[in-house]
């Protein structure tokens, strides 16, 4: 179901959505499936929102013991270094003007970080303005 919802968002935004499974065997994490879905959905929908038409958003699952790593990479606008420390603050938006026209409350990333922390995980971000961002969620393996 999640693939259809995210694929519809990507299609509407004219963004190519790729799913890359980089593990040979199934991996498991313990947690609340609905909350983990919400976390990934928030990250992917943000990536789609901030990627221009013709760009790409890729979701990858990898095993980096003792963690499962979920990477959401985009070819979007990127995040300036001075903004990266604040993007997980409630209501903070890097581009408030754009967000105001597209919707969004500035809560998606703080909620995602809270969900990761509740599952004894963490979220890291790498970004370059004009080249895109990669958000990586690390969740302990079961």
Buried (B, 14 or more C-beta within 10 A) or exposed (E): EEEEEBEEBBEEBEBBBEBEEEEEEEBEBEBEEEBBBBBBBBBBBBBBBBBEEEBBBBBBBBBEEEBBBBBBBBBBBBBEEEBBEEBBEEEBBBBEEEBEEEEBEBBBBBBBBBBBEEBEBEBEBBBEEEEBBBBBBBBBEE
